[in-house]
Amino acid sequence: MPLASYITTGGLAVMNKLLATKGPLKFVRAELGDGTVADEAAARARTALVSKVADATLVQAKLQDGQAIISAQYDNAALSTP
């Protein structure tokens, strides 16, 4: 199963605003989902998950080697498998 991640158009706008104002980036939630989109353009246009599966708990944010590392935990006990 190929996996790809993209910064959405809305996410890029927020990132540009943060860079211009040197403001903080605050994560308030994490969600897990599944589903497919037609192509990269469709992925970048999204404003929500295709299908939300679970909430995750944000547990840590740190800067390591010039990269932000955001850690989240979730319990998959209630998830079903196809």
Residue pairs with C-beta under 8 A, 6 or more apart in sequence:
4 40
4 43
6 40
6 43
6 44
7 15
7 44
8 43
8 44
8 45
8 46
8 47
9 44
9 45
10 47
14 25
17 23
18 24
18 25
27 58
27 61
27 70
29 55
29 58
30 55
30 56
30 57
30 58
30 70
30 72
30 74
31 49
31 52
31 54
31 55
31 56
32 49
32 52
32 53
32 54
32 55
32 56
32 74
33 49
33 50
33 51
33 52
33 53
34 50
34 51
34 53
35 49
35 50
35 51
36 50
37 43
37 46
37 50
53 79
54 74
54 75
54 76
54 78
54 79
55 74
56 72
56 73
56 74
57 72
57 73
57 74
58 70
58 71
58 72
59 71
59 72
59 73
60 69
60 70
60 71
61 68
61 69
61 70
61 71
62 68
62 69
63 69
